């Protein structure tokens, strides 16, 4: 193969070609462009963060600009689960069920301190210390509660992540890999806690290193 056929075009060269009306792209870029601009959220909220999520869909913040204007009432038609608010241990199994009912490709945004770590209720006996213990989270949006602009920023980060995904190899999306189950075990309420307390496929407790000195 000659050197001419293996030369890659830089982003600057592609931008220059675009200015002259020549568009160069690949199947991967087209596929990811379509996925990143049609992320439909599930109409689902848990607590006060859900009010900010609803505000993001109204005219002032206009989440429709990013292709996510259609909040779907059914998980069967949704691509994005926004976990907005405190996840109690009684509610956690229902959240995992909703996640399992969503078809791939699907994504998850943990919105607010409660969905990320339990927030101000972390020490409560009935509060889950982060939804990422049971389902994979793509983007974390910190705040208590985060404003609608923060959620829009999180959605833009998710779109960037989708556009950068290769379609083959170990970093391919879940729905293109045969080794990923895409469905996760639903925890049950045990005698003192949820059973199992976490899903080891998506979360592991941090290892504490004590300084003996």
Secondary structure, 3 states (H helix, E strand, C coil): CCHHHHCCCCHHHHHHHHHCCCCCCCHHHHHHHHHHCCCCEECCCCCHHHHHHHHHCCCCCCHHHHCCCCCECCHHHCCEEEEECCCEHHHHHHHHHHHHHCCCCCEEEEECHHHHHCHHHCCCCCECCCHHHCCCCCEEECCCCCCHHHHHHHHHHHHHHHHCCCCCCCCCCHHHCCCCCCCCCCCEECCCCEECCCCCCCCCCCCCCCCCC
